[in-house]
Amino acid sequence: MEEEYLTAVDVKHYAYCPRIVYFTHVLHLQERTTEAMLYGSESHDESVIAPVAARLRASKIIRDLELVSDRLKLRGKLDYLIVTKFNELIPVEVKWTEPIGEAVKRDHRLQLASYALMVEENFGRTVKRAVVYYTRAKKLLSTPLDEDIKNEAKRTLKSIFHMISEEELPKAVKHKRCINCGFKDYCKPLV
Ligand code: SF4
């Protein structure tokens, strides 16, 4: 049997609610299409990346970059990798959802840290920061990617592999995030 790889989106989902990854990887259920998913798929045009590229002083933009790490058993498709005129590598994700204040959401940071680990392995260079463009709010937020967040992404991967191998159903979260969850029909959310 082919060995299972996780994705950077799995890491994001686990940080949002571990049950989502249980549903996708243990029960192999498909997420109901949410409003955010529909809008998100429409928002990746060049008009989005142009101001981001200008702000970051890009010399090169790689779109829909497929990444893989055999070491971490991790893969994913990054929206954009920007190479700046100073030769810095900056992962960029475009999100339809709203940020919380002026900070990149924790689940998004972990997704970006996962991409950063793969960029580092594939390009042989350290990734120091990433950027999220929140299209609804028209906000461009930068987040530092230090060793702490990269190690947290690695620990999250380990936790997910453990959950999958043990087939442990994680506790439901009690949070307003259940309201828009694509797995609400399969779950018994506590809201
Ligand atoms: S409905 Fe709530 S508890 Fe259930 S998977 Fe979604 S976010 Fe998690």
Residues whose N, C-alpha, C, O or C-beta is under 5 A from the ligand:
A	BS01	SF4	C17 R19 I20 A172 V173 R177 C178 C181 F183 K184 C187 P189
